[in-house]
Amino acid sequence: MAETKIPRATAKRLPLYYRYLNILHDGGKKRISSNELADAIQVDSATIRRDFSYFGALGKRGYGYDVDSLLEFFKKILNQDQLTNVALIGVGNLGHALLNFNFHMDSNIRISAAFDVNPKNVNTIQGGVPIYPMDQLVKQLKDQQISVVILTVPGKVAQQVADQVAKAGVKGILNFTSVRLSVPKEIRVHNVDLTNELQTLIYFIDHYDKD
């Protein structure tokens, strides 16, 4: 399937659509309208129709969307028809939580390797995932052909680790540190700042009325 260039805002909503379509499929739902979908996932129907329009005619006027067909389409768009292995770097409190998080419930993603400096963690298996020492990082990423990593190391070593990851040919970093990483242009970084998200949420609670 040829790659479809779509706005970033639309791209961020695709996993949301995919997860809810899975729920509908498991519940035996055969078709759904954009209005029904909008009520369920709290995205207005006009936005849903615009998002879907980037991919051509996915529904039929007066009928809505066929759940199974739409689910299969988004499965291919999101590469959910094949297993994606990712690596976790940093097995602290957050790292441990992610190791035990069941990604398979919502996606075809698996943490297949983890890396840490703590002797208590290294050369153990936690949550079914082997934990390697940091000096094996580049080799294991290359050998296992892992192209996406989750970064949960202390901020003071984040850039150093990112430099190592770049040497291994990784294409994407999910960055949970507070450091804004400098990486080659071919590597995409998504920053997840939990403190920032909480502060934003609190600000909206205090300053905006709920619609």
BELMO-V205358 format. One record per backbone hydrogen bond with DSSP energy under -0.5 kcal/mol. CO is the residue of the C=O (numbers start at 1). NH is the residue of the N-H. If there is no record, write none. Layout:
# BELMO-V205358
[[CO NH] [CO NH]]
This chain:
# BELMO-V205358
[[3 5] [4 6] [7 11] [8 12] [9 13] [10 13] [10 14] [11 14] [11 15] [13 17] [14 18] [15 19] [16 20] [17 21] [18 22] [19 23] [20 24] [21 25] [22 26] [23 27] [24 29] [25 28] [30 67] [32 65] [33 37] [34 38] [35 39] [36 40] [37 41] [38 42] [38 43] [44 48] [45 49] [46 50] [47 51] [48 52] [49 53] [50 54] [51 54] [52 55] [53 56] [56 58] [60 63] [60 64] [64 60] [65 32] [65 67] [66 70] [67 71] [68 72] [69 73] [70 74] [71 75] [72 76] [73 77] [74 78] [75 80] [75 81] [76 79] [79 82] [83 85] [84 110] [85 147] [85 148] [86 112] [86 113] [87 150] [88 90] [88 115] [89 152] [90 92] [92 96] [93 97] [94 98] [95 99] [96 100] [98 101] [101 103] [102 105] [103 106] [103 107] [108 84] [110 86] [110 112] [113 88] [114 132] [115 90] [116 134] [118 121] [118 122] [121 124] [124 131] [126 129] [129 126] [130 114] [130 132] [131 123] [132 116] [133 136] [134 137] [136 140] [137 141] [138 142] [139 143] [140 144] [141 146] [142 145] [145 147] [147 171] [147 172] [148 87] [149 151] [149 174] [150 89] [150 152] [151 176] [154 157] [154 158] [155 158] [155 159] [157 161] [158 162] [159 163] [160 164] [161 165] [162 166] [163 167] [164 168] [165 168] [165 170] [166 169] [171 188] [172 149] [173 175] [173 190] [174 151] [174 176] [175 192] [179 181] [181 183] [184 187] [186 188] [188 173] [189 191] [190 175] [191 193] [192 194] [193 197] [194 198] [195 199] [196 200] [197 201] [198 202] [199 203] [200 204] [201 205] [202 206] [203 207] [204 208]]
